[in-house]
Amino acid sequence: MKSRKSASRGFCKDLSFSHKLRSERKSNEVFEIMLSALTLEEIIGLKLECASRLTNGKLYGFNLWSNIVNIIKEALYNATISVTSTNKEACRVLGINEKTFKSLKRKYKIREEYDIDLE
C-alpha cells in the first residue's frame, strides 16, 4: 500500500505553485505573506492595474471578459493540484469527475509546465 503524501505538499512536491514561483525568483516568503492579506478581487484588480501601467494604460488585443473564466479555472486547477494529495482528492475539491480532471491535465499541459510525469 502506498503511503499518503503530505497534504500540504500536493501529490507531487514539484507541483507546489509557491515552490515553482520561488525557484523562478517570481515570489518569496514576504511577498506571499503580503499577498495572503489581499482578497482575490484585490489581487486581480492590482494585477490588471500593474499590467495596464506597463502598457501605458492599454490592454488592447486581449479579450479579458471572454477569457476570464478560463483564466480563473486554470488558476483553480493549479492551486488544487498544489495542495491536494491525490487526483481523487483534487476532483473532490474542484467538484468534478475523474474524466474531467484528466481532460484538464491535458488542456493545461501540467506535465510540460512542471516537467514531471503524472499518472
OpenMM code with the backbone's topology and positions (N, CA, C; nanometers):
from openmm import Vec3, app, unit

residues = "MET LYS SER ARG LYS SER ALA SER ARG GLY PHE CYS LYS ASP LEU SER PHE SER HIS LYS LEU ARG SER GLU ARG LYS SER ASN GLU VAL PHE GLU ILE MET LEU SER ALA LEU THR LEU GLU GLU ILE ILE GLY LEU LYS LEU GLU CYS ALA SER ARG LEU THR ASN GLY LYS LEU TYR GLY PHE ASN LEU TRP SER ASN ILE VAL ASN ILE ILE LYS GLU ALA LEU TYR ASN ALA THR ILE SER VAL THR SER THR ASN LYS GLU ALA CYS ARG VAL LEU GLY ILE ASN GLU LYS THR PHE LYS SER LEU LYS ARG LYS TYR LYS ILE ARG GLU GLU TYR ASP ILE ASP LEU GLU".split()
positions = [
    Vec3(0.0842, -0.1183, 0.0000),
    Vec3(0.0000, 0.0000, 0.0000),
    Vec3(0.0887, 0.1246, 0.0000),
    Vec3(0.0568, 0.2179, -0.0872),
    Vec3(0.1357, 0.3408, -0.0947),
    Vec3(0.1086, 0.4281, 0.0265),
    Vec3(0.2118, 0.4938, 0.0746),
    Vec3(0.1905, 0.5869, 0.1849),
    Vec3(0.1361, 0.7176, 0.1300),
    Vec3(0.0490, 0.7791, 0.2040),
    Vec3(-0.0137, 0.9040, 0.1623),
    Vec3(0.0864, 1.0174, 0.1792),
    Vec3(0.1006, 1.0973, 0.0753),
    Vec3(0.1933, 1.2101, 0.0816),
    Vec3(0.1309, 1.3235, 0.1613),
    Vec3(0.2126, 1.4092, 0.2123),
    Vec3(0.1673, 1.5219, 0.2929),
    Vec3(0.0702, 1.6091, 0.2157),
    Vec3(-0.0458, 1.6370, 0.2756),
    Vec3(-0.1476, 1.7188, 0.2100),
    Vec3(-0.0991, 1.8604, 0.1852),
    Vec3(-0.0034, 1.9059, 0.2635),
    Vec3(0.0442, 2.0429, 0.2447),
    Vec3(0.1367, 2.0558, 0.1243),
    Vec3(0.1814, 1.9449, 0.0693),
    Vec3(0.2755, 1.9497, -0.0419),
    Vec3(0.2106, 1.9157, -0.1751),
    Vec3(0.0896, 1.8664, -0.1775),
    Vec3(0.0286, 1.8245, -0.3020),
    Vec3(0.0731, 1.6840, -0.3383),
    Vec3(0.0193, 1.6287, -0.4490),
    Vec3(0.0539, 1.4906, -0.4794),
    Vec3(0.1907, 1.4773, -0.5422),
    Vec3(0.2576, 1.5848, -0.5627),
    Vec3(0.3981, 1.5830, -0.6043),
    Vec3(0.4586, 1.7130, -0.5548),
    Vec3(0.5654, 1.7063, -0.4766),
    Vec3(0.6198, 1.8297, -0.4200),
    Vec3(0.6585, 1.9293, -0.5278),
    Vec3(0.6898, 1.8802, -0.6473),
    Vec3(0.7264, 1.9698, -0.7564),
    Vec3(0.6067, 2.0457, -0.8117),
    Vec3(0.4849, 2.0113, -0.7678),
    Vec3(0.3659, 2.0801, -0.8149),
    Vec3(0.3303, 2.2004, -0.7288),
    Vec3(0.4068, 2.2279, -0.6268),
    Vec3(0.3788, 2.3446, -0.5444),
    Vec3(0.3983, 2.4697, -0.6288),
    Vec3(0.2896, 2.5448, -0.6454),
    Vec3(0.2962, 2.6675, -0.7244),
    Vec3(0.3891, 2.7674, -0.6563),
    Vec3(0.3846, 2.7718, -0.5241),
    Vec3(0.4725, 2.8593, -0.4476),
    Vec3(0.6189, 2.8226, -0.4731),
    Vec3(0.6495, 2.6939, -0.4655),
    Vec3(0.7870, 2.6465, -0.4884),
    Vec3(0.8327, 2.6803, -0.6299),
    Vec3(0.7441, 2.6585, -0.7262),
    Vec3(0.7775, 2.6865, -0.8663),
    Vec3(0.8096, 2.8344, -0.8853),
    Vec3(0.7230, 2.9225, -0.8324),
    Vec3(0.7449, 3.0666, -0.8482),
    Vec3(0.8685, 3.1133, -0.7718),
    Vec3(0.8931, 3.0542, -0.6552),
    Vec3(1.0137, 3.0913, -0.5798),
    Vec3(1.1396, 3.0495, -0.6542),
    Vec3(1.1372, 2.9312, -0.7144),
    Vec3(1.2559, 2.8856, -0.7881),
    Vec3(1.2809, 2.9710, -0.9122),
    Vec3(1.1746, 3.0332, -0.9657),
    Vec3(1.1886, 3.1242, -1.0801),
    Vec3(1.2152, 3.2676, -1.0343),
    Vec3(1.2306, 3.2853, -0.9033),
    Vec3(1.2535, 3.4161, -0.8411),
    Vec3(1.1406, 3.5162, -0.8699),
    Vec3(1.0175, 3.4627, -0.8801),
    Vec3(0.9000, 3.5471, -0.9003),
    Vec3(0.8237, 3.5675, -0.7695),
    Vec3(0.8655, 3.4981, -0.6642),
    Vec3(0.7973, 3.5062, -0.5357),
    Vec3(0.8975, 3.4801, -0.4242),
    Vec3(0.8579, 3.5200, -0.3028),
    Vec3(0.9356, 3.4881, -0.1831),
    Vec3(0.8402, 3.4895, -0.0646),
    Vec3(0.8892, 3.4542, 0.0523),
    Vec3(0.8019, 3.4422, 0.1695),
    Vec3(0.7334, 3.5744, 0.2039),
    Vec3(0.8062, 3.6847, 0.1988),
    Vec3(0.7490, 3.8161, 0.2319),
    Vec3(0.6364, 3.8511, 0.1348),
    Vec3(0.6607, 3.8305, 0.0053),
    Vec3(0.5583, 3.8585, -0.0954),
    Vec3(0.4334, 3.7741, -0.0705),
    Vec3(0.4518, 3.6456, -0.0397),
    Vec3(0.3381, 3.5568, -0.0176),
    Vec3(0.2591, 3.5949, 0.1073),
    Vec3(0.3261, 3.6451, 0.2099),
    Vec3(0.2558, 3.6914, 0.3302),
    Vec3(0.1707, 3.8133, 0.2962),
    Vec3(0.2283, 3.9073, 0.2214),
    Vec3(0.1526, 4.0266, 0.1810),
    Vec3(0.0359, 3.9871, 0.0902),
    Vec3(0.0590, 3.8953, -0.0005),
    Vec3(-0.0436, 3.8504, -0.0937),
    Vec3(-0.1599, 3.7841, -0.0207),
    Vec3(-0.1292, 3.7081, 0.0829),
    Vec3(-0.2348, 3.6375, 0.1564),
    Vec3(-0.3279, 3.7329, 0.2309),
    Vec3(-0.2860, 3.8568, 0.2498),
    Vec3(-0.3709, 3.9561, 0.3164),
    Vec3(-0.4722, 4.0187, 0.2205),
    Vec3(-0.4573, 3.9937, 0.0901),
    Vec3(-0.5470, 4.0519, -0.0098),
    Vec3(-0.6575, 3.9542, -0.0481),
    Vec3(-0.7726, 4.0085, -0.0889),
    Vec3(-0.8794, 3.9240, -0.1423),
    Vec3(-0.8474, 3.8912, -0.2877),
    Vec3(-0.9144, 3.7911, -0.3417),
    Vec3(-0.8945, 3.7578, -0.4836),
    Vec3(-0.9290, 3.8765, -0.5730),
    Vec3(-1.0355, 3.9476, -0.5379),
    Vec3(-1.0748, 4.0650, -0.6165),
    Vec3(-0.9650, 4.1709, -0.6170),
    Vec3(-0.9037, 4.1925, -0.5005),
    Vec3(-0.7946, 4.2900, -0.4913),
    Vec3(-0.6726, 4.2443, -0.5716),
    Vec3(-0.6425, 4.1159, -0.5648),
    Vec3(-0.5276, 4.0626, -0.6392),
    Vec3(-0.5492, 4.0781, -0.7891),
    Vec3(-0.6670, 4.0407, -0.8372),
    Vec3(-0.6966, 4.0526, -0.9805),
    Vec3(-0.6938, 4.1983, -1.0238),
    Vec3(-0.7568, 4.2855, -0.9450),
    Vec3(-0.7572, 4.4284, -0.9779),
    Vec3(-0.6172, 4.4870, -0.9813),
    Vec3(-0.5355, 4.4523, -0.8829),
    Vec3(-0.3977, 4.5018, -0.8775),
    Vec3(-0.3159, 4.4503, -0.9953),
    Vec3(-0.3323, 4.3226, -1.0277),
    Vec3(-0.2596, 4.2643, -1.1409),
    Vec3(-0.2966, 4.3360, -1.2708),
    Vec3(-0.4254, 4.3627, -1.2916),
    Vec3(-0.4688, 4.4327, -1.4132),
    Vec3(-0.4166, 4.5758, -1.4160),
    Vec3(-0.4183, 4.6420, -1.3003),
    Vec3(-0.3663, 4.7791, -1.2940),
    Vec3(-0.2164, 4.7816, -1.3265),
    Vec3(-0.1411, 4.6880, -1.2697),
    Vec3(0.0032, 4.6824, -1.2976),
    Vec3(0.0302, 4.6518, -1.4446),
    Vec3(-0.0450, 4.5591, -1.5016),
    Vec3(-0.0285, 4.5262, -1.6437),
    Vec3(-0.0624, 4.6466, -1.7303),
    Vec3(-0.1636, 4.7205, -1.6902),
    Vec3(-0.2044, 4.8397, -1.7642),
    Vec3(-0.0959, 4.9467, -1.7586),
    Vec3(-0.0333, 4.9614, -1.6425),
    Vec3(0.0758, 5.0580, -1.6272),
    Vec3(0.1922, 5.0271, -1.7210),
    Vec3(0.2234, 4.9009, -1.7329),
    Vec3(0.3348, 4.8589, -1.8186),
    Vec3(0.3085, 4.8841, -1.9667),
    Vec3(0.1807, 4.8924, -2.0039),
    Vec3(0.1449, 4.9139, -2.1451),
    Vec3(0.0840, 5.0519, -2.1664),
    Vec3(0.1175, 5.1453, -2.0776),
    Vec3(0.0643, 5.2823, -2.0847),
    Vec3(-0.0881, 5.2865, -2.0888),
    Vec3(-0.1496, 5.2059, -2.0065),
    Vec3(-0.2949, 5.2077, -1.9938),
    Vec3(-0.3701, 5.1314, -2.1003),
    Vec3(-0.2998, 5.0598, -2.1846),
    Vec3(-0.3661, 4.9883, -2.2941),
    Vec3(-0.3580, 4.8374, -2.2720),
    Vec3(-0.4720, 4.7749, -2.2671),
    Vec3(-0.4781, 4.6292, -2.2611),
    Vec3(-0.5481, 4.5786, -2.3868),
    Vec3(-0.5218, 4.6437, -2.4971),
    Vec3(-0.5860, 4.6083, -2.6234),
    Vec3(-0.5336, 4.4759, -2.6761),
    Vec3(-0.6157, 4.4099, -2.7566),
    Vec3(-0.5745, 4.2855, -2.8196),
    Vec3(-0.5972, 4.1634, -2.7332),
    Vec3(-0.6459, 4.1839, -2.6123),
    Vec3(-0.6737, 4.0713, -2.5241),
    Vec3(-0.8162, 4.0844, -2.4748),
    Vec3(-0.9003, 3.9927, -2.5136),
    Vec3(-1.0407, 3.9969, -2.4753),
    Vec3(-1.0562, 3.9398, -2.3343),
    Vec3(-1.0311, 4.0234, -2.2369),
    Vec3(-1.0316, 3.9828, -2.0968),
    Vec3(-1.1660, 3.9251, -2.0541),
    Vec3(-1.2743, 3.9911, -2.0917),
    Vec3(-1.4070, 3.9481, -2.0486),
    Vec3(-1.4368, 3.8053, -2.0929),
    Vec3(-1.4023, 3.7732, -2.2158),
    Vec3(-1.4298, 3.6391, -2.2686),
    Vec3(-1.3348, 3.5338, -2.2132),
    Vec3(-1.2167, 3.5733, -2.1734),
    Vec3(-1.1155, 3.4772, -2.1291),
    Vec3(-1.1062, 3.4592, -1.9785),
    Vec3(-1.1711, 3.5453, -1.9006),
    Vec3(-1.1529, 3.5434, -1.7556),
    Vec3(-1.1946, 3.4111, -1.6912),
    Vec3(-1.3011, 3.3493, -1.7405),
    Vec3(-1.3460, 3.2229, -1.6812),
    Vec3(-1.2387, 3.1155, -1.6970),
    Vec3(-1.1795, 3.1054, -1.8154),
    Vec3(-1.0733, 3.0061, -1.8366),
    Vec3(-0.9485, 3.0382, -1.7557),
    Vec3(-0.9179, 3.1660, -1.7412),
    Vec3(-0.8023, 3.2073, -1.6607),
    Vec3(-0.8222, 3.1643, -1.5153),
    Vec3(-0.9408, 3.1890, -1.4624),
    Vec3(-0.9722, 3.1527, -1.3238),
    Vec3(-0.9724, 3.0009, -1.3062),
    Vec3(-1.0296, 2.9281, -1.4025),
    Vec3(-1.0318, 2.7818, -1.3925),
    Vec3(-0.8904, 2.7242, -1.3911),
    Vec3(-0.8022, 2.7777, -1.4735),
    Vec3(-0.6642, 2.7290, -1.4747),
    Vec3(-0.5956, 2.7590, -1.3415),
    Vec3(-0.6214, 2.8766, -1.2861),
    Vec3(-0.5634, 2.9117, -1.1560),
    Vec3(-0.6152, 2.8177, -1.0469),
    Vec3(-0.7453, 2.7870, -1.0489),
    Vec3(-0.8027, 2.6936, -0.9515),
    Vec3(-0.7409, 2.5548, -0.9657),
    Vec3(-0.7253, 2.5101, -1.0882),
    Vec3(-0.6644, 2.3796, -1.1145),
    Vec3(-0.5223, 2.3754, -1.0581),
    Vec3(-0.4423, 2.4765, -1.0911),
    Vec3(-0.3034, 2.4806, -1.0434),
    Vec3(-0.2961, 2.4829, -0.8913),
    Vec3(-0.3808, 2.5632, -0.8283),
    Vec3(-0.3805, 2.5709, -0.6821),
    Vec3(-0.4229, 2.4381, -0.6207),
    Vec3(-0.5232, 2.3750, -0.6792),
    Vec3(-0.5742, 2.2494, -0.6244),
    Vec3(-0.4718, 2.1375, -0.6319),
    Vec3(-0.4033, 2.1234, -0.7454),
    Vec3(-0.3041, 2.0158, -0.7528),
    Vec3(-0.1850, 2.0438, -0.6629),
    Vec3(-0.1677, 2.1688, -0.6274),
    Vec3(-0.0577, 2.2061, -0.5389),
    Vec3(-0.0862, 2.1678, -0.3937),
    Vec3(-0.2130, 2.1637, -0.3541),
    Vec3(-0.2451, 2.1422, -0.2123),
    Vec3(-0.3148, 2.0101, -0.1821),
    Vec3(-0.3518, 1.9335, -0.2838),
    Vec3(-0.4168, 1.8050, -0.2576),
    Vec3(-0.3166, 1.6913, -0.2708),
    Vec3(-0.3527, 1.5757, -0.2141),
    Vec3(-0.2597, 1.4625, -0.2111),
    Vec3(-0.2778, 1.3641, -0.3258),
    Vec3(-0.3963, 1.3601, -0.3834),
    Vec3(-0.4246, 1.2632, -0.4896),
    Vec3(-0.5138, 1.3263, -0.5958),
    Vec3(-0.5198, 1.2591, -0.7104),
    Vec3(-0.6116, 1.3039, -0.8156),
    Vec3(-0.7555, 1.3019, -0.7650),
    Vec3(-0.7897, 1.1973, -0.6906),
    Vec3(-0.9262, 1.1817, -0.6390),
    Vec3(-0.9625, 1.2971, -0.5448),
    Vec3(-0.8696, 1.3336, -0.4593),
    Vec3(-0.8936, 1.4455, -0.3678),
    Vec3(-0.9072, 1.5767, -0.4456),
    Vec3(-0.8249, 1.5942, -0.5477),
    Vec3(-0.8343, 1.7144, -0.6318),
    Vec3(-0.9711, 1.7216, -0.6987),
    Vec3(-1.0212, 1.6072, -0.7449),
    Vec3(-1.1546, 1.6029, -0.8065),
    Vec3(-1.2613, 1.6462, -0.7071),
    Vec3(-1.2502, 1.5975, -0.5835),
    Vec3(-1.3492, 1.6351, -0.4811),
    Vec3(-1.3451, 1.7846, -0.4530),
    Vec3(-1.2253, 1.8404, -0.4410),
    Vec3(-1.2111, 1.9838, -0.4134),
    Vec3(-1.2707, 2.0669, -0.5268),
    Vec3(-1.2422, 2.0272, -0.6503),
    Vec3(-1.2909, 2.1024, -0.7660),
    Vec3(-1.4374, 2.0732, -0.7983),
    Vec3(-1.4904, 1.9632, -0.7442),
    Vec3(-1.6289, 1.9265, -0.7726),
    Vec3(-1.6469, 1.8718, -0.9134),
    Vec3(-1.5465, 1.7964, -0.9609),
    Vec3(-1.5523, 1.7390, -1.0955),
    Vec3(-1.5234, 1.5896, -1.0886),
    Vec3(-1.5564, 1.5178, -1.1971),
    Vec3(-1.5265, 1.3745, -1.2002),
    Vec3(-1.3853, 1.3519, -1.2543),
    Vec3(-1.3382, 1.2275, -1.2435),
    Vec3(-1.2002, 1.1970, -1.2834),
    Vec3(-1.1774, 1.2137, -1.4331),
    Vec3(-1.2800, 1.1868, -1.5132),
    Vec3(-1.2669, 1.2044, -1.6584),
    Vec3(-1.2417, 1.3519, -1.6915),
    Vec3(-1.3167, 1.4398, -1.6283),
    Vec3(-1.2979, 1.5838, -1.6492),
    Vec3(-1.1598, 1.6264, -1.6013),
    Vec3(-1.1177, 1.5716, -1.4868),
    Vec3(-0.9857, 1.6052, -1.4329),
    Vec3(-0.8750, 1.5661, -1.5303),
    Vec3(-0.8859, 1.4471, -1.5889),
    Vec3(-0.7849, 1.4017, -1.6853),
    Vec3(-0.7818, 1.4922, -1.8079),
    Vec3(-0.8989, 1.5374, -1.8516),
    Vec3(-0.9008, 1.6274, -1.9679),
    Vec3(-0.8392, 1.7626, -1.9319),
    Vec3(-0.8562, 1.8069, -1.8071),
    Vec3(-0.7933, 1.9318, -1.7631),
    Vec3(-0.6414, 1.9175, -1.7594),
    Vec3(-0.5932, 1.8002, -1.7175),
    Vec3(-0.4485, 1.7752, -1.7165),
    Vec3(-0.3902, 1.7938, -1.8557),
    Vec3(-0.4614, 1.7396, -1.9553),
    Vec3(-0.4152, 1.7545, -2.0940),
    Vec3(-0.4279, 1.8993, -2.1399),
    Vec3(-0.5398, 1.9626, -2.1084),
    Vec3(-0.5650, 2.1003, -2.1527),
    Vec3(-0.4595, 2.1962, -2.0986),
    Vec3(-0.4285, 2.1848, -1.9703),
    Vec3(-0.3349, 2.2774, -1.9079),
    Vec3(-0.1907, 2.2288, -1.9164),
    Vec3(-0.1685, 2.1162, -1.9825),
    Vec3(-0.0337, 2.0638, -2.0090),
    Vec3(0.0520, 2.0603, -1.8823),
    Vec3(-0.0042, 2.0030, -1.7777),
    Vec3(0.0626, 2.0036, -1.6483),
    Vec3(0.1979, 1.9329, -1.6527),
    Vec3(0.2119, 1.8281, -1.7308),
    Vec3(0.3408, 1.7582, -1.7381),
    Vec3(0.4495, 1.8499, -1.7916),
    Vec3(0.4182, 1.9227, -1.8987),
    Vec3(0.5175, 2.0113, -1.9590),
    Vec3(0.5472, 2.1309, -1.8697),
    Vec3(0.4438, 2.1881, -1.8097),
    Vec3(0.4587, 2.3071, -1.7256),
    Vec3(0.5534, 2.2817, -1.6088),
    Vec3(0.5401, 2.1646, -1.5463),
    Vec3(0.6208, 2.1341, -1.4283),
    Vec3(0.7333, 2.0356, -1.4569),
    Vec3(0.7446, 1.9908, -1.5826),
    Vec3(0.8494, 1.8983, -1.6243),
    Vec3(0.8516, 1.7734, -1.5363),
    Vec3(0.7331, 1.7116, -1.5206),
    Vec3(0.7206, 1.5895, -1.4411),
    Vec3(0.6314, 1.4912, -1.5146),
    Vec3(0.6200, 1.3728, -1.4598),
    Vec3(0.5335, 1.2714, -1.5181),
    Vec3(0.4279, 1.2328, -1.4156),
    Vec3(0.3027, 1.2695, -1.4428),
    Vec3(0.1917, 1.2308, -1.3562),
    Vec3(0.1262, 1.1071, -1.4143),
    Vec3(0.0698, 1.0229, -1.3283),
    Vec3(-0.0003, 0.9043, -1.3781),
    Vec3(-0.1330, 0.9399, -1.4383),
] * unit.nanometer
topology = app.Topology()
chain = topology.addChain("A")
for resn in residues:
    res = topology.addResidue(resn, chain)
    for name in ("N", "CA", "C"):
        topology.addAtom(name, app.Element.getBySymbol(name[0]), res)
